Amino acid sequence: MTRQFYVILAAGGSAALLLGAFAFQHIGGMAPCALCIWQRWPHAVAIALGFLALALGGTAFAWLGALAALTTAGIGIYHTGVERDWWEGPTTCSGGDIGSMSSGDLFNQIMAAPLVRCDEVPWEMLGLSMASWNAVVALVLAALWVKAARTV
């Protein structure tokens, strides 16, 4: 297999995940939370890197593609932990600790809170949320990027 083949698979995988996320949002009516949006950006970067790798060649773009895939996988793992209550997420998109807040501060947080919470699982398949699936698939994509970088 050629480097271009692996680049197309890896960048195409990011494109498929990104298109799937947009389909859930615009066709399925599932608005993304802040962490969901964060997971999308590295996929967009990976797609751009795929075009650069195909146009310019070399291994640098493939290694950067692997880094982009690992970045979205890391965010996906973090998001999964927030969803499963393994740790707290950003206070701007999850419940957080309200025990020490005054009623005025609590009211202000409620009024400023986004409509979609990061600590709730709106959809899952085989026991894994979208964030979890993103992490799993992104790790496979990272392996494809590494294979592309190491292929002559």
Backbone as CSV, one residue per row, in Angstrom:
resi,resn,N_x,N_y,N_z,CA_x,CA_y,CA_z,C_x,C_y,C_z
1,MET,0.837,-1.177,0.000,0.000,0.000,0.000,0.890,1.252,0.000
2,THR,0.380,2.297,-0.572,1.158,3.527,-0.658,0.805,4.486,0.472
3,ARG,1.689,5.469,0.688,1.424,6.498,1.688,0.101,7.218,1.372
4,GLN,-0.128,7.502,0.105,-1.353,8.202,-0.282,-2.607,7.427,0.123
5,PHE,-2.545,6.109,0.004,-3.676,5.260,0.392,-4.016,5.459,1.874
6,TYR,-2.987,5.414,2.730,-3.223,5.580,4.168,-3.664,6.992,4.514
7,VAL,-3.124,7.984,3.812,-3.548,9.373,4.033,-5.019,9.528,3.675
8,ILE,-5.419,8.957,2.551,-6.828,9.048,2.135,-7.731,8.356,3.152
9,LEU,-7.321,7.189,3.644,-8.124,6.494,4.662,-8.236,7.325,5.942
10,ALA,-7.115,7.869,6.403,-7.112,8.613,7.665,-7.886,9.923,7.554
11,ALA,-7.587,10.699,6.521,-8.295,11.980,6.346,-9.763,11.726,6.004
12,GLY,-10.015,10.675,5.213,-11.402,10.318,4.895,-12.175,9.875,6.122
13,GLY,-11.497,9.190,7.045,-12.144,8.809,8.307,-12.532,10.020,9.124
14,SER,-11.647,11.010,9.177,-11.991,12.254,9.885,-13.153,12.961,9.204
15,ALA,-13.146,12.953,7.872,-14.251,13.575,7.138,-15.567,12.847,7.431
16,ALA,-15.524,11.525,7.481,-16.738,10.750,7.770,-17.254,11.036,9.178
17,LEU,-16.344,11.102,10.151,-16.773,11.416,11.524,-17.359,12.816,11.609
18,LEU,-16.732,13.757,10.937,-17.227,15.130,10.961,-18.583,15.231,10.273
19,LEU,-18.729,14.570,9.140,-20.032,14.561,8.454,-21.094,13.884,9.308
20,GLY,-20.711,12.811,10.003,-21.658,12.152,10.902,-22.104,13.071,12.026
21,ALA,-21.166,13.820,12.582,-21.512,14.764,13.654,-22.476,15.831,13.141
22,PHE,-22.200,16.347,11.943,-23.106,17.353,11.365,-24.473,16.753,11.042
23,ALA,-24.500,15.492,10.625,-25.783,14.832,10.358,-26.592,14.679,11.639
24,PHE,-25.948,14.249,12.727,-26.659,14.160,14.002,-27.206,15.526,14.405
25,GLN,-26.436,16.572,14.151,-26.855,17.913,14.538,-27.972,18.450,13.652
26,HIS,-27.774,18.413,12.331,-28.702,19.096,11.434,-29.854,18.227,10.950
27,ILE,-29.646,16.933,10.857,-30.723,16.039,10.424,-31.404,15.418,11.641
28,GLY,-30.595,14.991,12.608,-31.139,14.339,13.794,-31.615,15.304,14.872
29,GLY,-31.284,16.586,14.738,-31.742,17.584,15.705,-31.040,17.517,17.054
30,MET,-29.835,16.930,17.102,-29.096,16.807,18.362,-28.028,17.903,18.417
31,ALA,-28.323,18.963,19.141,-27.366,20.064,19.250,-26.129,19.604,20.009
32,PRO,-24.941,20.009,19.557,-23.705,19.591,20.226,-23.425,20.444,21.469
33,CYS,-22.754,19.835,22.434,-22.290,20.590,23.594,-20.923,21.189,23.257
34,ALA,-20.358,21.936,24.185,-19.062,22.580,23.946,-17.961,21.556,23.689
35,LEU,-17.928,20.474,24.455,-16.892,19.463,24.256,-17.059,18.747,22.913
36,CYS,-18.296,18.599,22.465,-18.533,18.005,21.143,-17.924,18.888,20.055
37,ILE,-18.108,20.188,20.195,-17.535,21.136,19.227,-16.012,21.049,19.260
38,TRP,-15.433,20.974,20.466,-13.973,20.883,20.586,-13.436,19.668,19.849
39,GLN,-14.195,18.569,19.864,-13.745,17.341,19.204,-13.761,17.467,17.682
40,ARG,-14.539,18.396,17.158,-14.647,18.544,15.710,-13.424,19.229,15.097
41,TRP,-12.836,20.169,15.807,-11.751,20.963,15.235,-10.549,20.124,14.808
42,PRO,-10.070,19.190,15.617,-8.937,18.384,15.148,-9.252,17.551,13.906
43,HIS,-10.511,17.151,13.747,-10.887,16.424,12.529,-10.759,17.342,11.312
44,ALA,-11.187,18.587,11.457,-11.052,19.545,10.359,-9.579,19.759,10.017
45,VAL,-8.743,19.847,11.036,-7.302,19.998,10.822,-6.750,18.766,10.101
46,ALA,-7.177,17.580,10.522,-6.698,16.345,9.895,-7.083,16.284,8.420
47,ILE,-8.272,16.747,8.096,-8.703,16.768,6.694,-7.801,17.702,5.885
48,ALA,-7.542,18.884,6.423,-6.654,19.831,5.732,-5.254,19.244,5.576
49,LEU,-4.768,18.586,6.615,-3.455,17.961,6.544,-3.432,16.844,5.507
50,GLY,-4.534,16.149,5.355,-4.626,15.120,4.328,-4.454,15.707,2.935
51,PHE,-5.117,16.837,2.689,-4.961,17.497,1.388,-3.511,17.940,1.178
52,LEU,-2.907,18.507,2.213,-1.512,18.947,2.104,-0.571,17.767,1.879
53,ALA,-0.815,16.669,2.589,0.027,15.482,2.433,-0.068,14.931,1.010
54,LEU,-1.275,14.940,0.455,-1.442,14.432,-0.903,-0.824,15.367,-1.936
55,ALA,-0.932,16.670,-1.687,-0.424,17.645,-2.656,1.086,17.811,-2.580
56,LEU,1.633,17.807,-1.365,3.043,18.143,-1.186,3.929,16.960,-0.825
57,GLY,3.324,15.869,-0.369,4.098,14.685,-0.005,4.863,14.875,1.298
58,GLY,5.789,13.977,1.552,6.580,14.040,2.771,5.866,13.397,3.947
59,THR,6.605,13.281,5.042,6.049,12.620,6.220,5.527,13.586,7.276
60,ALA,5.934,14.844,7.225,5.562,15.802,8.280,4.046,15.939,8.419
61,PHE,3.348,16.022,7.286,1.896,16.187,7.353,1.221,14.950,7.941
62,ALA,1.777,13.787,7.656,1.216,12.557,8.221,1.409,12.523,9.736
63,TRP,2.584,12.925,10.210,2.808,12.965,11.662,1.890,13.994,12.317
64,LEU,1.683,15.130,11.669,0.755,16.134,12.210,-0.681,15.612,12.188
65,GLY,-1.021,14.824,11.162,-2.343,14.197,11.114,-2.547,13.249,12.280
66,ALA,-1.490,12.490,12.611,-1.569,11.597,13.776,-1.780,12.410,15.049
67,LEU,-1.095,13.532,15.163,-1.265,14.393,16.332,-2.691,14.942,16.414
68,ALA,-3.261,15.333,15.276,-4.644,15.819,15.260,-5.608,14.717,15.697
69,ALA,-5.400,13.511,15.190,-6.276,12.391,15.566,-6.133,12.067,17.052
70,LEU,-4.914,12.108,17.567,-4.714,11.855,19.002,-5.320,12.966,19.851
71,THR,-5.323,14.186,19.331,-5.926,15.300,20.063,-7.429,15.099,20.207
72,THR,-8.120,14.762,19.109,-9.560,14.555,19.222,-9.874,13.309,20.046
73,ALA,-9.006,12.298,19.985,-9.207,11.117,20.830,-9.094,11.504,22.301
74,GLY,-8.108,12.330,22.626,-7.945,12.784,24.009,-9.138,13.581,24.500
75,ILE,-9.636,14.465,23.661,-10.832,15.236,24.039,-12.024,14.301,24.201
76,GLY,-12.127,13.305,23.311,-13.218,12.332,23.412,-13.147,11.525,24.700
77,ILE,-11.949,11.139,25.104,-11.783,10.400,26.358,-12.148,11.297,27.540
78,TYR,-11.692,12.539,27.502,-12.047,13.493,28.553,-13.564,13.674,28.613
79,HIS,-14.192,13.848,27.454,-15.644,14.032,27.396,-16.376,12.802,27.929
80,THR,-15.877,11.614,27.586,-16.471,10.381,28.100,-16.421,10.362,29.625
81,GLY,-15.292,10.763,30.188,-15.168,10.820,31.647,-16.142,11.790,32.274
82,VAL,-16.381,12.905,31.603,-17.365,13.877,32.099,-18.763,13.268,32.041
83,GLU,-19.079,12.607,30.930,-20.395,11.984,30.777,-20.640,10.888,31.813
84,ARG,-19.611,10.147,32.158,-19.733,9.008,33.079,-19.495,9.394,34.539
85,ASP,-19.337,10.685,34.787,-19.099,11.200,36.148,-17.810,10.662,36.755
86,TRP,-16.796,10.417,35.923,-15.499,10.008,36.434,-14.742,11.221,36.943
87,TRP,-15.018,12.376,36.347,-14.439,13.648,36.768,-15.362,14.761,36.303
88,GLU,-15.127,15.953,36.840,-15.963,17.092,36.472,-15.488,17.689,35.167
89,GLY,-16.441,18.182,34.409,-16.115,18.871,33.169,-16.033,20.358,33.399
90,PRO,-15.881,21.099,32.336,-15.868,22.558,32.468,-17.173,23.035,33.102
91,THR,-17.073,23.978,34.003,-18.286,24.457,34.679,-19.229,25.165,33.713
92,THR,-18.730,25.545,32.553,-19.587,26.212,31.575,-20.507,25.256,30.831
93,CYS,-20.249,23.930,30.945,-21.121,23.009,30.197,-21.522,21.782,31.003
94,SER,-21.358,21.846,32.315,-21.831,20.756,33.159,-22.332,21.337,34.464
95,GLY,-22.895,20.494,35.285,-23.497,20.974,36.520,-22.497,21.600,37.474
96,GLY,-21.338,20.979,37.640,-20.334,21.497,38.557,-20.795,21.401,40.002
97,ASP,-20.013,21.963,40.924,-20.328,21.949,42.343,-21.067,23.229,42.696
98,ILE,-22.309,23.102,43.103,-23.100,24.293,43.422,-23.269,24.483,44.922
99,GLY,-22.686,23.595,45.716,-22.867,23.646,47.160,-22.365,24.924,47.801
100,SER,-21.319,25.509,47.279,-20.737,26.705,47.894,-21.186,27.995,47.223
101,MET,-22.125,27.902,46.297,-22.555,29.092,45.566,-23.710,29.787,46.272
102,SER,-23.711,31.114,46.168,-24.852,31.869,46.690,-26.015,31.703,45.721
103,SER,-27.203,32.052,46.181,-28.359,31.900,45.303,-28.247,32.820,44.091
104,GLY,-27.663,33.989,44.258,-27.473,34.907,43.126,-26.492,34.346,42.106
105,ASP,-25.379,33.775,42.618,-24.400,33.167,41.707,-24.996,31.973,40.988
106,LEU,-25.769,31.172,41.707,-26.415,30.019,41.104,-27.391,30.459,40.014
107,PHE,-28.167,31.490,40.290,-29.105,32.010,39.297,-28.363,32.497,38.050
108,ASN,-27.258,33.233,38.268,-26.474,33.721,37.135,-25.888,32.572,36.321
109,GLN,-25.435,31.507,36.989,-24.894,30.351,36.272,-25.980,29.670,35.466
110,ILE,-27.163,29.539,36.039,-28.274,28.913,35.329,-28.654,29.731,34.093
111,MET,-28.705,31.030,34.252,-29.093,31.885,33.136,-28.034,31.907,32.035
112,ALA,-26.768,31.724,32.398,-25.685,31.756,31.418,-25.352,30.371,30.876
113,ALA,-25.969,29.338,31.428,-25.623,27.964,31.041,-26.061,27.676,29.611
114,PRO,-25.258,26.892,28.873,-25.671,26.495,27.530,-26.854,25.536,27.605
115,LEU,-27.554,25.420,26.492,-28.722,24.549,26.455,-28.342,23.077,26.476
116,VAL,-27.169,22.740,25.985,-26.743,21.352,25.908,-25.629,21.129,26.921
117,ARG,-25.843,20.162,27.794,-24.851,19.873,28.841,-23.861,18.830,28.356
118,CYS,-22.612,18.989,28.792,-21.547,18.061,28.410,-21.561,16.787,29.248
119,ASP,-22.250,16.820,30.385,-22.216,15.675,31.293,-23.429,14.760,31.148
120,GLU,-24.137,14.870,30.040,-25.262,13.985,29.755,-25.012,13.271,28.436
121,VAL,-25.423,12.014,28.359,-25.241,11.217,27.138,-26.556,11.250,26.361
122,PRO,-26.593,11.980,25.236,-27.848,12.054,24.480,-28.083,10.861,23.556
123,TRP,-27.016,10.119,23.223,-27.122,8.993,22.290,-25.976,8.039,22.565
124,GLU,-26.270,6.757,22.495,-25.202,5.768,22.622,-25.533,4.534,21.796
125,MET,-24.479,3.813,21.450,-24.614,2.567,20.695,-23.640,1.570,21.304
126,LEU,-24.126,0.385,21.614,-23.320,-0.662,22.234,-22.671,-0.181,23.530
127,GLY,-23.379,0.675,24.252,-22.894,1.168,25.534,-21.884,2.294,25.458
128,LEU,-21.568,2.762,24.247,-20.616,3.859,24.089,-21.319,5.095,23.547
129,SER,-20.984,6.251,24.131,-21.551,7.514,23.664,-20.844,7.961,22.393
130,MET,-21.346,9.035,21.792,-20.689,9.579,20.609,-19.257,10.002,20.926
131,ALA,-19.038,10.573,22.094,-17.680,10.969,22.482,-16.771,9.753,22.579
132,SER,-17.295,8.664,23.129,-16.505,7.436,23.242,-16.183,6.862,21.873
133,TRP,-17.181,6.834,20.993,-16.945,6.330,19.640,-15.936,7.199,18.909
134,ASN,-16.032,8.510,19.097,-15.060,9.393,18.470,-13.657,9.040,18.936
135,ALA,-13.482,8.798,20.224,-12.162,8.461,20.755,-11.645,7.158,20.169
136,VAL,-12.492,6.145,20.113,-12.082,4.834,19.590,-11.676,4.939,18.119
137,VAL,-12.534,5.558,17.325,-12.250,5.664,15.891,-11.046,6.577,15.650
138,ALA,-10.924,7.638,16.430,-9.784,8.542,16.261,-8.463,7.846,16.567
139,LEU,-8.455,6.910,17.508,-7.235,6.147,17.772,-6.870,5.261,16.578
140,VAL,-7.874,4.702,15.930,-7.622,3.924,14.707,-7.088,4.855,13.613
141,LEU,-7.670,6.039,13.495,-7.194,6.997,12.494,-5.763,7.428,12.786
142,ALA,-5.429,7.610,14.055,-4.051,7.963,14.416,-3.094,6.869,13.959
143,ALA,-3.492,5.610,14.128,-2.652,4.497,13.669,-2.481,4.535,12.148
144,LEU,-3.541,4.903,11.434,-3.431,5.018,9.973,-2.483,6.152,9.580
145,TRP,-2.555,7.271,10.305,-1.632,8.381,10.038,-0.185,7.951,10.288
146,VAL,0.047,7.208,11.357,1.397,6.734,11.658,1.864,5.786,10.549
147,LYS,0.970,4.914,10.108,1.307,4.000,9.007,1.656,4.804,7.753
148,ALA,0.894,5.864,7.494,1.191,6.729,6.337,2.570,7.363,6.471
149,ALA,2.911,7.811,7.667,4.202,8.452,7.887,5.350,7.482,7.714
150,ARG,5.126,6.231,8.047,6.206,5.228,7.993,6.275,4.482,6.653
151,THR,5.307,4.710,5.781,5.294,4.047,4.485,6.077,4.882,3.480
152,VAL,6.904,4.211,2.717,7.726,4.921,1.723,6.947,5.156,0.462
